């Protein structure tokens, strides 16, 4: 039987994609001209999501696929954490900029 954590891999990819979309649309992406990189990451995550959809079905019978899912899940957490860190740092930088203007 497929572990619950493996079934959640697609949901994790969806969360990471949503976070990337938010970052792409945000003001911060234009400040550092990184929107192309964020868009590339979004495409990569969408590809991972499609692969995960197929892999989750195959993981019931194939041990190797369960291992792939575990690794992809870990990579998705890493990307999601990176986006969180990016958003936090840009919000902090934006707040500092607003404070400097208002002083």
C-alpha positions as CSV (number, residue, x, y, z in Angstrom):
1,X,0.0,0.0,0.0
2,X,1.2,3.5,-0.7
3,X,2.2,5.6,2.3
4,X,0.2,8.7,3.0
5,X,3.3,10.8,2.7
6,X,3.8,9.7,-0.8
7,X,0.2,10.5,-1.8
8,X,0.7,14.0,-0.4
9,X,3.7,14.7,-2.8
10,X,1.4,16.1,-5.5
11,X,-0.2,18.4,-2.9
12,X,3.2,19.6,-1.9
13,X,4.1,20.4,-5.5
14,X,0.8,22.4,-5.8
15,X,1.7,24.4,-2.7
16,X,5.1,25.2,-4.0
17,X,3.7,26.2,-7.4
18,X,1.2,28.5,-5.7
19,X,4.0,30.1,-3.7
20,X,6.1,30.6,-6.8
21,X,3.2,32.2,-8.6
22,X,2.7,34.6,-5.7
23,X,6.4,35.5,-5.8
24,X,6.3,36.0,-9.6
25,X,3.4,38.4,-9.3
26,X,4.9,40.2,-6.4
27,X,6.8,43.4,-6.4
28,X,10.0,41.7,-5.2
29,X,10.5,39.7,-8.4
30,X,10.8,42.9,-10.4
31,X,13.2,44.4,-7.9
32,X,15.9,41.8,-8.6
33,X,14.8,40.9,-12.1
34,X,14.5,37.2,-11.1
35,X,11.0,36.6,-12.5
36,X,12.5,34.5,-15.3
37,X,14.2,32.2,-12.8
38,X,10.9,31.9,-10.8
39,X,9.0,31.1,-14.0
40,X,11.5,28.4,-14.9
41,X,11.1,26.9,-11.4
42,X,7.3,27.0,-11.8
43,X,7.6,25.1,-15.1
44,X,9.9,22.6,-13.4
45,X,7.5,22.1,-10.5
46,X,4.6,21.6,-13.0
47,X,6.6,18.9,-14.7
48,X,7.4,17.3,-11.3
49,X,3.6,17.4,-10.5
50,X,2.8,15.5,-13.8
51,X,5.4,12.9,-13.1
52,X,4.2,12.5,-9.5
53,X,0.7,11.9,-10.7
54,X,1.8,8.9,-12.7
55,X,4.4,7.8,-10.1
56,X,1.9,7.7,-7.3
57,X,-0.1,5.1,-9.2
58,X,3.0,3.1,-10.0
59,X,4.4,3.3,-6.5
60,X,1.9,0.7,-5.3
61,X,3.9,-2.1,-7.1
62,X,7.3,-0.6,-7.6
63,X,9.8,0.1,-4.8
64,X,12.0,2.3,-7.1
65,X,9.1,4.6,-7.7
66,X,8.4,4.9,-4.0
67,X,12.1,6.0,-3.6
68,X,11.7,8.6,-6.5
69,X,8.6,10.0,-4.7
70,X,10.5,10.3,-1.5
71,X,13.3,12.2,-3.2
72,X,10.9,14.5,-5.1
73,X,9.0,15.2,-2.0
74,X,12.2,16.3,-0.2
75,X,13.2,18.5,-3.2
76,X,9.7,20.1,-3.1
77,X,10.1,20.9,0.5
78,X,13.5,22.5,-0.2
79,X,12.0,24.6,-3.0
80,X,9.1,25.6,-0.9
81,X,11.4,26.6,2.0
82,X,13.6,28.6,-0.4
83,X,10.5,30.5,-1.7
84,X,9.4,31.2,1.9
85,X,12.9,32.6,2.7
86,X,12.9,34.7,-0.4
87,X,9.5,36.2,0.3
88,X,10.4,36.9,3.9
89,X,13.7,38.6,2.9
90,X,12.0,40.8,0.2
91,X,9.2,41.8,2.6
92,X,11.8,42.8,5.2
93,X,13.8,44.7,2.5
94,X,10.6,46.4,1.4
95,X,9.7,47.4,4.9
96,X,13.1,48.8,5.5
97,X,12.8,50.8,2.3
98,X,9.4,52.2,3.3
99,X,10.8,53.1,6.7
100,X,13.7,55.0,5.2
101,X,11.4,57.0,2.9
102,X,9.1,57.9,5.8
103,X,12.0,59.1,8.0
